[in-house]
Amino acid sequence: MFSNIIKSVLILFLFVGVVSAQMRMDPKERVKELTKRLNLTEKQTKQIEDFFSKQGEAMQELFESSGGDREFMRDEMMKLREETNKKVDKILNDKQKAEYKKILEEQQARRQQQRPMGNR
């Protein structure tokens, strides 16, 4: 039982660390990589930066108001990420959409690797 408590605490700290790192990530830095990979126009760059900024603010609010409910927070953050991805997708051309899909798949693979062994 004691080891389960320790595991739960460690998982919570890991989760909080990953979430806070994502929230601290500057939208401009995220967009900078996308601009290079997707060859974004200036207008697209500004729009996507705005999408990411709003997503970050919403995630911060969610983190502060969730009361530590990890399941709820995870589900809501996934929804926010999906909404943002849909907004980004709407402003991309077909070639950019294909590359953006690859980027999202890469991110998903990284998230899968970061999950603790017990949650796979």
Backbone bond lengths (Angstrom), bond angles and torsions (degrees), N, CA, C in turn:
res aa  C-N    CA-C-N  psi(-1)  N-CA   C-N-CA  omega(-1)  CA-C   N-CA-C  phi
1 M - - - 1.450 - - 1.529 110.34 -
2 F 1.322 116.18 -44.89 1.453 120.38 179.67 1.526 111.37 -59.73
3 S 1.341 116.46 -39.36 1.466 119.51 179.86 1.530 110.81 -67.36
4 N 1.328 117.96 -32.63 1.464 120.85 176.37 1.522 111.28 -65.53
5 I 1.320 115.86 -38.87 1.464 120.21 178.01 1.523 109.60 -64.54
6 I 1.319 116.39 -44.89 1.461 120.66 179.16 1.524 110.28 -61.82
7 K 1.333 116.62 -44.26 1.466 119.78 178.22 1.519 111.06 -59.95
8 S 1.329 116.81 -43.31 1.463 120.97 -179.45 1.524 111.12 -62.69
9 V 1.315 116.45 -43.11 1.464 120.42 179.20 1.526 110.29 -64.07
10 L 1.322 117.31 -43.54 1.463 120.58 179.32 1.529 111.32 -63.13
11 I 1.326 116.70 -41.78 1.461 120.56 178.41 1.524 110.07 -62.88
12 L 1.336 116.38 -42.17 1.463 120.20 178.90 1.525 110.72 -60.37
13 F 1.351 117.41 -46.45 1.461 120.39 179.21 1.524 111.66 -62.81
14 L 1.311 117.24 -39.95 1.466 121.00 177.95 1.517 110.09 -62.55
15 F 1.326 116.08 -47.13 1.462 121.33 -179.24 1.527 110.81 -60.86
16 V 1.326 116.58 -46.94 1.464 120.95 -179.72 1.525 110.02 -62.23
17 G 1.329 117.41 -39.79 1.461 120.78 178.82 1.506 112.46 -63.13
18 V 1.331 117.22 -43.46 1.460 121.26 179.71 1.524 110.16 -66.25
19 V 1.328 116.47 -44.34 1.467 120.74 -179.43 1.515 110.20 -62.73
20 S 1.356 117.30 -46.27 1.450 117.47 -178.95 1.508 112.83 -67.26
21 A 1.317 117.78 -31.83 1.463 119.92 176.67 1.529 109.80 -65.78
22 Q 1.325 117.17 -40.44 1.456 120.20 178.53 1.520 110.70 -65.63
23 M 1.336 116.61 -39.60 1.458 119.74 -178.32 1.525 110.86 -70.34
24 R 1.318 117.74 -30.90 1.467 120.55 -179.96 1.522 111.66 -78.63
25 M 1.307 117.29 -17.30 1.448 120.04 -177.26 1.527 109.35 -62.31
26 D 1.283 115.79 125.34 1.451 122.59 -178.27 1.529 110.10 -68.80
27 P 1.327 117.11 124.54 1.473 119.19 178.15 1.525 112.97 -55.07
28 K 1.322 116.69 -32.73 1.467 119.64 179.55 1.523 111.20 -64.09
29 E 1.328 116.65 -37.32 1.464 120.25 178.65 1.524 110.77 -68.53
30 R 1.320 116.06 -40.81 1.463 119.76 178.20 1.521 110.35 -63.11
31 V 1.327 115.80 -42.67 1.465 120.54 -178.90 1.526 110.70 -69.76
32 K 1.306 116.99 -32.48 1.466 120.66 179.49 1.528 110.77 -57.90
33 E 1.339 116.38 -44.77 1.465 119.99 178.48 1.529 110.37 -65.59
34 L 1.330 116.54 -43.30 1.465 119.62 179.34 1.524 111.46 -63.20
35 T 1.309 116.70 -39.27 1.467 120.64 179.96 1.518 110.38 -58.04
36 K 1.322 116.34 -42.46 1.460 120.42 179.04 1.525 111.67 -68.04
37 R 1.327 115.75 -48.77 1.467 119.42 -174.04 1.523 113.11 -72.79
38 L 1.331 116.30 -32.32 1.459 119.53 -175.96 1.527 113.41 -102.98
39 N 1.329 116.44 -5.00 1.464 120.70 -176.82 1.534 110.32 54.64
40 L 1.330 114.97 54.90 1.459 121.15 -176.98 1.514 111.95 -71.22
41 T 1.326 115.47 149.30 1.460 120.57 172.14 1.526 107.74 -77.90
42 E 1.303 116.45 167.95 1.461 120.44 178.53 1.535 110.66 -61.41
43 K 1.314 116.22 -40.40 1.468 120.90 179.68 1.531 110.31 -63.68
44 Q 1.339 117.10 -45.72 1.459 120.83 178.83 1.533 110.72 -61.48
45 T 1.318 115.87 -41.81 1.459 120.96 -179.84 1.523 110.44 -58.16
46 K 1.323 116.73 -47.87 1.468 120.75 -179.38 1.525 111.30 -64.60
47 Q 1.321 117.12 -40.90 1.462 120.32 179.75 1.527 111.17 -63.86
48 I 1.320 116.36 -46.30 1.463 120.24 -178.02 1.526 110.51 -66.87
49 E 1.314 117.07 -38.69 1.459 120.01 176.78 1.529 110.07 -60.09
50 D 1.320 116.82 -40.33 1.462 121.25 177.05 1.534 110.88 -64.05
51 F 1.335 116.74 -44.12 1.471 120.72 178.16 1.528 110.32 -57.71
52 F 1.339 116.62 -47.04 1.462 121.19 -177.41 1.531 111.36 -67.22
53 S 1.331 116.98 -37.38 1.466 120.12 178.18 1.524 110.76 -62.94
54 K 1.321 115.87 -45.22 1.467 120.05 179.81 1.527 110.89 -65.97
55 Q 1.327 116.76 -37.46 1.459 120.42 177.62 1.530 109.55 -63.61
56 G 1.317 117.01 -44.05 1.467 120.78 179.44 1.514 112.22 -61.52
57 E 1.330 116.25 -41.90 1.463 120.28 178.39 1.529 110.20 -64.06
58 A 1.328 117.00 -43.27 1.466 120.73 179.78 1.525 110.88 -64.42
59 M 1.336 117.22 -38.62 1.463 120.58 178.75 1.523 110.98 -66.70
60 Q 1.309 116.52 -39.20 1.466 120.69 178.29 1.525 109.86 -62.89
61 E 1.334 117.37 -45.83 1.461 121.44 178.28 1.530 110.35 -60.88
62 L 1.311 116.00 -43.16 1.458 121.38 179.87 1.526 110.72 -61.93
63 F 1.311 115.96 -44.97 1.459 121.24 -179.98 1.528 110.43 -60.06
64 E 1.325 116.21 -42.42 1.460 120.89 -177.69 1.526 112.36 -72.72
65 S 1.326 117.93 -29.60 1.462 120.87 -174.57 1.524 114.10 -100.29
66 S 1.313 118.37 -3.59 1.466 120.49 -173.56 1.524 113.71 -77.16
67 G 1.300 117.36 -16.40 1.456 120.23 -179.53 1.522 113.53 64.98
68 G 1.319 117.41 24.08 1.461 121.37 177.55 1.518 114.27 83.39
69 D 1.323 117.63 7.51 1.467 120.97 178.74 1.524 108.30 -76.99
70 R 1.327 115.66 93.64 1.466 121.21 -174.20 1.520 112.95 -62.34
71 E 1.309 117.16 -41.14 1.464 120.86 -178.58 1.522 110.97 -62.71
72 F 1.325 115.96 -47.00 1.458 120.83 178.18 1.525 110.42 -61.70
73 M 1.335 115.89 -46.60 1.459 120.92 -178.19 1.529 110.55 -61.88
74 R 1.314 117.28 -43.41 1.465 120.81 179.96 1.526 110.57 -61.78
75 D 1.334 116.31 -46.47 1.461 120.23 -179.52 1.527 111.95 -62.08
76 E 1.317 115.97 -43.40 1.465 120.12 -179.07 1.524 111.58 -68.56
77 M 1.318 116.86 -37.48 1.462 119.92 178.64 1.526 110.93 -67.55
78 M 1.313 115.78 -36.29 1.467 118.99 176.05 1.530 110.06 -63.62
79 K 1.327 116.67 -40.73 1.467 120.46 177.60 1.530 110.93 -62.28
80 L 1.329 115.96 -44.34 1.469 119.88 178.77 1.525 111.24 -60.69
81 R 1.325 115.55 -43.37 1.464 120.11 179.90 1.532 110.59 -63.22
82 E 1.335 116.63 -42.52 1.462 120.87 178.93 1.526 111.41 -63.70
83 E 1.335 116.83 -42.89 1.463 120.57 178.66 1.529 111.04 -61.35
84 T 1.317 115.54 -44.15 1.468 119.90 179.61 1.518 110.13 -63.96
85 N 1.323 117.39 -43.07 1.466 120.56 179.78 1.525 111.38 -62.20
86 K 1.317 116.97 -37.22 1.473 120.44 177.35 1.527 110.85 -65.26
87 K 1.324 116.43 -40.94 1.470 120.34 178.35 1.525 110.44 -63.25
88 V 1.329 115.94 -44.08 1.468 120.59 179.32 1.522 109.44 -62.29
89 D 1.306 116.47 -45.57 1.460 121.85 -177.85 1.536 111.70 -58.17
90 K 1.314 116.46 -36.27 1.469 120.79 -177.58 1.534 113.37 -65.44
91 I 1.320 116.89 -24.95 1.469 118.87 -176.46 1.530 113.28 -101.53
92 L 1.332 116.51 2.85 1.465 120.76 -179.41 1.522 111.41 -97.00
93 N 1.334 115.64 152.49 1.470 119.22 172.24 1.530 108.23 -82.58
94 D 1.320 117.22 175.26 1.464 120.97 -174.24 1.531 113.10 -59.77
95 K 1.314 116.65 -42.56 1.466 120.38 179.93 1.534 110.67 -64.08
96 Q 1.331 115.77 -43.02 1.460 120.55 178.91 1.532 111.10 -65.33
97 K 1.339 116.17 -38.33 1.464 119.95 179.26 1.529 111.22 -60.93
98 A 1.317 116.55 -41.91 1.465 120.70 179.88 1.526 110.64 -62.90
99 E 1.318 116.96 -43.58 1.468 120.75 179.55 1.525 110.45 -69.44
100 Y 1.326 117.52 -38.41 1.464 121.23 178.95 1.530 110.01 -63.12
101 K 1.309 116.35 -38.38 1.464 120.54 177.06 1.532 110.21 -60.46
102 K 1.323 116.97 -41.27 1.465 120.81 177.19 1.531 110.91 -61.90
103 I 1.330 115.41 -43.06 1.469 120.35 179.87 1.524 110.18 -60.89
104 L 1.328 116.98 -44.52 1.463 120.91 179.18 1.526 111.28 -62.96
105 E 1.318 116.51 -38.72 1.467 119.92 177.41 1.522 110.84 -64.80
106 E 1.326 117.32 -38.91 1.464 121.34 177.33 1.535 110.14 -63.22
107 Q 1.339 116.02 -43.44 1.463 120.13 179.14 1.522 110.89 -62.90
108 Q 1.330 116.13 -41.80 1.463 120.60 179.11 1.528 110.31 -61.92
109 A 1.309 116.59 -41.81 1.463 120.46 179.16 1.531 110.35 -62.82
110 R 1.335 117.02 -41.28 1.470 120.06 177.65 1.522 111.25 -63.77
111 R 1.334 116.93 -41.27 1.459 119.93 178.71 1.525 110.67 -63.38
112 Q 1.323 116.47 -39.59 1.462 120.27 178.67 1.531 110.77 -61.94
113 Q 1.313 116.96 -38.45 1.462 121.31 -179.60 1.519 111.37 -70.36
114 Q 1.333 117.45 -28.21 1.459 120.92 -177.46 1.521 113.08 -81.96
115 R 1.326 117.59 -14.63 1.465 120.33 -178.88 1.522 110.54 -66.83
116 P 1.333 115.09 140.92 1.460 118.65 175.46 1.533 110.45 -62.19
117 M 1.294 116.59 152.41 1.461 122.58 -175.24 1.523 112.81 -55.16
118 G 1.316 118.95 -35.56 1.453 121.69 -176.61 1.524 114.03 -70.62
119 N 1.300 118.55 -14.99 1.464 121.49 -175.99 1.505 113.45 -102.17
120 R 1.299 118.98 9.65 1.461 120.47 -177.75 1.483 112.22 -84.16
